[in-house]
């Protein structure tokens, strides 16, 4: 079953709570995986852009597999998210794009879950 936009936002927020998730992971979640790849990226990107603007998540670069996370500045979000390679599963010794949920995002996520 295809998820609603709000469910996609909640899923992405949840993915980034435990640790920084790979950007491509947002496109293979249940409820999106059934769609063609370009639709998965479009829907995930829309949600991530909103969550970034709202301060719910942050974007990072990471040299795979165990590199340091480097936060991506707001000025670079569009460039990074519009790059198709950002949405691909990274290979070893390449730079991946990750997202992590902020403390404000965690609070909003758990408040929304409690109100269900």
N, C-alpha and C positions, 0 to 999 in steps of 0.2 A: 504494500500500500504506500503510495506517494505521500510524503509528509507535507504539512502546511508550512508556510514561511516561518511562523512562530516556532513550530517544532524543529525546523532546521536550525534556527537561532539557538534554541535551547540545547540541541545536540552538540553544536559547535562549542557553546559555552562549557558544557559538561566535558567534552574532550580535552579542553585546555585546563581543567581544574587540577588533575593529578600531576601532570607535567606538560611540557610544551609538545603539542602534537604536530606531526607533519601536515602541511597544508593539503596535500593530496588525500590524506585520511578523511577529511571533511567530505570528499566527493564519493567515498565508497561506503558510507554508512547506509544501513537498512533504510529504505524509503527514498533513497536517491540512486542507489546502485542499479535499480531496474531501468533507469533512464539512459538515453544515449550520453556518451561522455561529454559532449559540448553542453548539454542541458544540465548535467550534474555540476559542471564547473560554473556555469552561469548562475545557478541557484545558490551554490555555496559562496560564490564570490559576492553576490548581492548581500547575503547575510553577514559575511565577514566584514564587508565595507561598512555596514551599519554598526556592527559591534565595535569596530575600530573607532568610528566617529563618536560613539557613546562612551568610550573608555572601558568597555567590557572585556576586550581582548587587546593584546599587543602582538606585533609581528616581529619575528627574529630571523636572522641568517645563522646557519650552523654548518661548519665543515664536517661532513659525515665521515665516520659514524659518531665520534665522541667529542667534537669540537666545542669551543666556547660559544654561547649564544651571544649574538650581537643584535641589539634592538635596531629595527629599521625605522627611520624617522618618518614622520607624517608626510613630509615632502616627497618621499620615495614610494609611498603606498601604491599609488596608481601605476607607476612604472613596474613595480614588482608583481602586482596582481594582474596586470594586463599581459605579462610575459607567460606564454603557454608553458614554458619549461618549469615555472614555479609550481605548476599543478601536477607535475609528473612525479612518480615514485623515484626518489633519489637513488643514485648508485653510490657505491663506496668511493671515497675520495672526491666527492663533488660537494657543492654548496646546496643545502636544502633551505626551504622556507618553512618556518614553524610558527605556530601561534600559541599563546598562553593566556589564560584567563587572569585578569587582575583581581585584587582583593575586592574591589567594588563589584566586579562581575560575579565573583563567587557569592557575595551577599545577595545580589539580585537573583541569581540562579536559585539559591536555596529559599528565598522569599517566594519566588514563583512556584516552586515545588510544594511548599507548605500550603499555599493558597488553593491548590488543586483539590 
